[in-house]
């Protein structure tokens, strides 16, 4: 039996490749198309929303975006933003 189910390693490799391609695409939009960072974000979010809506419907798309918002609120990007870091030195 040939099981084509992706492994965790396969998924990690694919995720890394996708991240690199998205970074390259964003750089291209900014440098070659003259898009602002805000426009790039708008286009990526709009594309993502449209894909989820077309595949799983609007209700599911809203659920996905709410889930992402909850993860951001919970500190998903705190290591990047510095939010939630202790202030000053503890004595």
Secondary structure, 3 states (H helix, E strand, C coil): CCCCCCCHHHHHHHHHHHHHHHHHHHHHHHHCCCCCHHHHHHHHHHHHHHHHHHHHCHHHHHHHHHHHHHHHHCCCCHHHHCCCCCCCCCC
